[in-house]
Amino acid sequence: MRLRRPLAAVLGGLALALTTAGSALAADGTFLWIGPQGKAYALDSPPDHQCFDMAQEARAARNATKKPLVIYSRKKCKGSALRLAPGHSAPDGTRFASVIFNRR
């Protein structure tokens, strides 16, 4: 299974955000998760301080970045929150609807 998939359908407008955010404003590393039908997705060097809504089912979050992140049970970074330190993963079966990297 290919680990990297196009993210255009998952995180609309992310390409623009990544091109305008400098590396100093990004969580170096990769954020990984499982989407529909068990497909793996990855996001390299996500920008800091921005909430991203998942367009599809998302579970099994893994923080392989160098900064903390928070996943939320609802869109717009609302609902139950779970903080993931660098190198940590969410418990098995944890689903999420949005994520923010290096929250202020």
PyRosetta script that sets phi, psi and omega in degrees:
from pyrosetta import init, pose_from_sequence

init()
pose = pose_from_sequence("MRLRRPLAAVLGGLALALTTAGSALAADGTFLWIGPQGKAYALDSPPDHQCFDMAQEARAARNATKKPLVIYSRKKCKGSALRLAPGHSAPDGTRFASVIFNRR")
pose.set_psi(1, 135.3)
pose.set_omega(1, 178.2)
pose.set_phi(2, -75.6)
pose.set_psi(2, 131.3)
pose.set_omega(2, -178.3)
pose.set_phi(3, -76.8)
pose.set_psi(3, -36.5)
pose.set_omega(3, -176.1)
pose.set_phi(4, -97.7)
pose.set_psi(4, 127.3)
pose.set_omega(4, 178.6)
pose.set_phi(5, -126.9)
pose.set_psi(5, 153.3)
pose.set_omega(5, 176.0)
pose.set_phi(6, -59.4)
pose.set_psi(6, 135.8)
pose.set_omega(6, -176.7)
pose.set_phi(7, -102.1)
pose.set_psi(7, 4.5)
pose.set_omega(7, -176.8)
pose.set_phi(8, -57.4)
pose.set_psi(8, -40.7)
pose.set_omega(8, -179.4)
pose.set_phi(9, -75.4)
pose.set_psi(9, -23.8)
pose.set_omega(9, -175.8)
pose.set_phi(10, -86.5)
pose.set_psi(10, -46.7)
pose.set_omega(10, -177.0)
pose.set_phi(11, -127.7)
pose.set_psi(11, 86.9)
pose.set_omega(11, -178.4)
pose.set_phi(12, -59.8)
pose.set_psi(12, 134.5)
pose.set_omega(12, 177.8)
pose.set_phi(13, 80.4)
pose.set_psi(13, 1.8)
pose.set_omega(13, -177.1)
pose.set_phi(14, -65.7)
pose.set_psi(14, -36.0)
pose.set_omega(14, -179.8)
pose.set_phi(15, -57.7)
pose.set_psi(15, -42.5)
pose.set_omega(15, 177.8)
pose.set_phi(16, -64.1)
pose.set_psi(16, -42.2)
pose.set_omega(16, 179.8)
pose.set_phi(17, -62.9)
pose.set_psi(17, -40.0)
pose.set_omega(17, -179.0)
pose.set_phi(18, -69.9)
pose.set_psi(18, -32.9)
pose.set_omega(18, -179.3)
pose.set_phi(19, -75.9)
pose.set_psi(19, -24.5)
pose.set_omega(19, -179.7)
pose.set_phi(20, -93.6)
pose.set_psi(20, -15.9)
pose.set_omega(20, 179.8)
pose.set_phi(21, -92.0)
pose.set_psi(21, 127.4)
pose.set_omega(21, 177.8)
pose.set_phi(22, -75.5)
pose.set_psi(22, 164.5)
pose.set_omega(22, -178.0)
pose.set_phi(23, -62.9)
pose.set_psi(23, -25.7)
pose.set_omega(23, 177.8)
pose.set_phi(24, -69.2)
pose.set_psi(24, -18.8)
pose.set_omega(24, -179.4)
pose.set_phi(25, -107.0)
pose.set_psi(25, 25.1)
pose.set_omega(25, -178.2)
pose.set_phi(26, -128.2)
pose.set_psi(26, 150.9)
pose.set_omega(26, 175.9)
pose.set_phi(27, -85.5)
pose.set_psi(27, 93.8)
pose.set_omega(27, -178.5)
pose.set_phi(28, -53.2)
pose.set_psi(28, 135.7)
pose.set_omega(28, -179.2)
pose.set_phi(29, 119.2)
pose.set_psi(29, -159.6)
pose.set_omega(29, -173.4)
pose.set_phi(30, -131.6)
pose.set_psi(30, 137.9)
pose.set_omega(30, 172.0)
pose.set_phi(31, -103.2)
pose.set_psi(31, 127.9)
pose.set_omega(31, -175.8)
pose.set_phi(32, -120.2)
pose.set_psi(32, 145.7)
pose.set_omega(32, 174.8)
pose.set_phi(33, -157.2)
pose.set_psi(33, 167.6)
pose.set_omega(33, 177.7)
pose.set_phi(34, -106.6)
pose.set_psi(34, 132.6)
pose.set_omega(34, 179.8)
pose.set_phi(35, -108.3)
pose.set_psi(35, -158.6)
pose.set_omega(35, -179.0)
pose.set_phi(36, -56.1)
pose.set_psi(36, 145.5)
pose.set_omega(36, 177.5)
pose.set_phi(37, 58.7)
pose.set_psi(37, 25.4)
pose.set_omega(37, 175.6)
pose.set_phi(38, 73.2)
pose.set_psi(38, 15.8)
pose.set_omega(38, 179.7)
pose.set_phi(39, -78.6)
pose.set_psi(39, 137.7)
pose.set_omega(39, 179.4)
pose.set_phi(40, -85.9)
pose.set_psi(40, 141.1)
pose.set_omega(40, 177.6)
pose.set_phi(41, -129.1)
pose.set_psi(41, 154.1)
pose.set_omega(41, 179.7)
pose.set_phi(42, -144.2)
pose.set_psi(42, 147.5)
pose.set_omega(42, 177.4)
pose.set_phi(43, -130.1)
pose.set_psi(43, 116.7)
pose.set_omega(43, -178.7)
pose.set_phi(44, -88.6)
pose.set_psi(44, 135.7)
pose.set_omega(44, 176.1)
pose.set_phi(45, 45.2)
pose.set_psi(45, 61.0)
pose.set_omega(45, -180.0)
pose.set_phi(46, -66.5)
pose.set_psi(46, 147.3)
pose.set_omega(46, 180.0)
pose.set_phi(47, -69.4)
pose.set_psi(47, 147.1)
pose.set_omega(47, 179.4)
pose.set_phi(48, -75.9)
pose.set_psi(48, 157.0)
pose.set_omega(48, 168.3)
pose.set_phi(49, 61.4)
pose.set_psi(49, 22.3)
pose.set_omega(49, 178.6)
pose.set_phi(50, -123.6)
pose.set_psi(50, 132.6)
pose.set_omega(50, 177.6)
pose.set_phi(51, -86.4)
pose.set_psi(51, 132.3)
pose.set_omega(51, 178.7)
pose.set_phi(52, -120.3)
pose.set_psi(52, 124.9)
pose.set_omega(52, 175.3)
pose.set_phi(53, -84.7)
pose.set_psi(53, 138.2)
pose.set_omega(53, 176.3)
pose.set_phi(54, -84.5)
pose.set_psi(54, 131.7)
pose.set_omega(54, -177.5)
pose.set_phi(55, -81.7)
pose.set_psi(55, -17.0)
pose.set_omega(55, -177.4)
pose.set_phi(56, -134.4)
pose.set_psi(56, 177.0)
pose.set_omega(56, 174.8)
pose.set_phi(57, -52.0)
pose.set_psi(57, 137.3)
pose.set_omega(57, 178.2)
pose.set_phi(58, -141.6)
pose.set_psi(58, 135.2)
pose.set_omega(58, 179.6)
pose.set_phi(59, -153.1)
pose.set_psi(59, 173.6)
pose.set_omega(59, 175.5)
pose.set_phi(60, 56.9)
pose.set_psi(60, 49.6)
pose.set_omega(60, 179.6)
pose.set_phi(61, -65.4)
pose.set_psi(61, 139.3)
pose.set_omega(61, 176.6)
pose.set_phi(62, -134.6)
pose.set_psi(62, 124.0)
pose.set_omega(62, -179.3)
pose.set_phi(63, -94.5)
pose.set_psi(63, 98.1)
pose.set_omega(63, 175.9)
pose.set_phi(64, -103.7)
pose.set_psi(64, 24.1)
pose.set_omega(64, 175.2)
pose.set_phi(65, -92.9)
pose.set_psi(65, 179.1)
pose.set_omega(65, 179.8)
pose.set_phi(66, -98.3)
pose.set_psi(66, 6.1)
pose.set_omega(66, -178.1)
pose.set_phi(67, -131.9)
pose.set_psi(67, 157.4)
pose.set_omega(67, 179.4)
pose.set_phi(68, -70.4)
pose.set_psi(68, 158.7)
pose.set_omega(68, 174.5)
pose.set_phi(69, -140.3)
pose.set_psi(69, 165.4)
pose.set_omega(69, 177.6)
pose.set_phi(70, -131.5)
pose.set_psi(70, 128.7)
pose.set_omega(70, 173.4)
pose.set_phi(71, -103.1)
pose.set_psi(71, 148.8)
pose.set_omega(71, -176.4)
pose.set_phi(72, -125.3)
pose.set_psi(72, 150.6)
pose.set_omega(72, -179.2)
pose.set_phi(73, -75.7)
pose.set_psi(73, -19.9)
pose.set_omega(73, -179.9)
pose.set_phi(74, -124.2)
pose.set_psi(74, 164.3)
pose.set_omega(74, 177.8)
pose.set_phi(75, -67.4)
pose.set_psi(75, 166.0)
pose.set_omega(75, 179.3)
pose.set_phi(76, 64.0)
pose.set_psi(76, 26.1)
pose.set_omega(76, 179.5)
pose.set_phi(77, 54.2)
pose.set_psi(77, 48.8)
pose.set_omega(77, 178.0)
pose.set_phi(78, -119.8)
pose.set_psi(78, 168.1)
pose.set_omega(78, 177.2)
pose.set_phi(79, 88.0)
pose.set_psi(79, -162.5)
pose.set_omega(79, -179.8)
pose.set_phi(80, -63.9)
pose.set_psi(80, 135.6)
pose.set_omega(80, -177.7)
pose.set_phi(81, -113.8)
pose.set_psi(81, 145.2)
pose.set_omega(81, 175.2)
pose.set_phi(82, -134.0)
pose.set_psi(82, 117.3)
pose.set_omega(82, 179.7)
pose.set_phi(83, -84.9)
pose.set_psi(83, 133.2)
pose.set_omega(83, 176.1)
pose.set_phi(84, -117.8)
pose.set_psi(84, 116.3)
pose.set_omega(84, 176.2)
pose.set_phi(85, -71.1)
pose.set_psi(85, 161.4)
pose.set_omega(85, 177.0)
pose.set_phi(86, -54.0)
pose.set_psi(86, 134.3)
pose.set_omega(86, 178.3)
pose.set_phi(87, 83.6)
pose.set_psi(87, 2.3)
pose.set_omega(87, -178.0)
pose.set_phi(88, -107.7)
pose.set_psi(88, 159.8)
pose.set_omega(88, 179.6)
pose.set_phi(89, -123.2)
pose.set_psi(89, 155.9)
pose.set_omega(89, 174.6)
pose.set_phi(90, -73.0)
pose.set_psi(90, 153.0)
pose.set_omega(90, 176.9)
pose.set_phi(91, -57.8)
pose.set_psi(91, 152.0)
pose.set_omega(91, 178.8)
pose.set_phi(92, -52.8)
pose.set_psi(92, 138.0)
pose.set_omega(92, 177.0)
pose.set_phi(93, 83.5)
pose.set_psi(93, -3.7)
pose.set_omega(93, -179.9)
pose.set_phi(94, -72.8)
pose.set_psi(94, 118.7)
pose.set_omega(94, 177.0)
pose.set_phi(95, -99.1)
pose.set_psi(95, 153.1)
pose.set_omega(95, 178.9)
pose.set_phi(96, -145.7)
pose.set_psi(96, 156.6)
pose.set_omega(96, -176.7)
pose.set_phi(97, -116.0)
pose.set_psi(97, -15.3)
pose.set_omega(97, 178.0)
pose.set_phi(98, -156.3)
pose.set_psi(98, 164.0)
pose.set_omega(98, -177.1)
pose.set_phi(99, -148.1)
pose.set_psi(99, 146.9)
pose.set_omega(99, 173.6)
pose.set_phi(100, -133.3)
pose.set_psi(100, 138.6)
pose.set_omega(100, -177.5)
pose.set_phi(101, -103.6)
pose.set_psi(101, 133.1)
pose.set_omega(101, 177.4)
pose.set_phi(102, 51.2)
pose.set_psi(102, 56.2)
pose.set_omega(102, -177.9)
pose.set_phi(103, -57.4)
pose.set_psi(103, 142.5)
pose.set_omega(103, -179.8)
pose.set_phi(104, -71.5)
pose.dump_pdb("model.pdb")
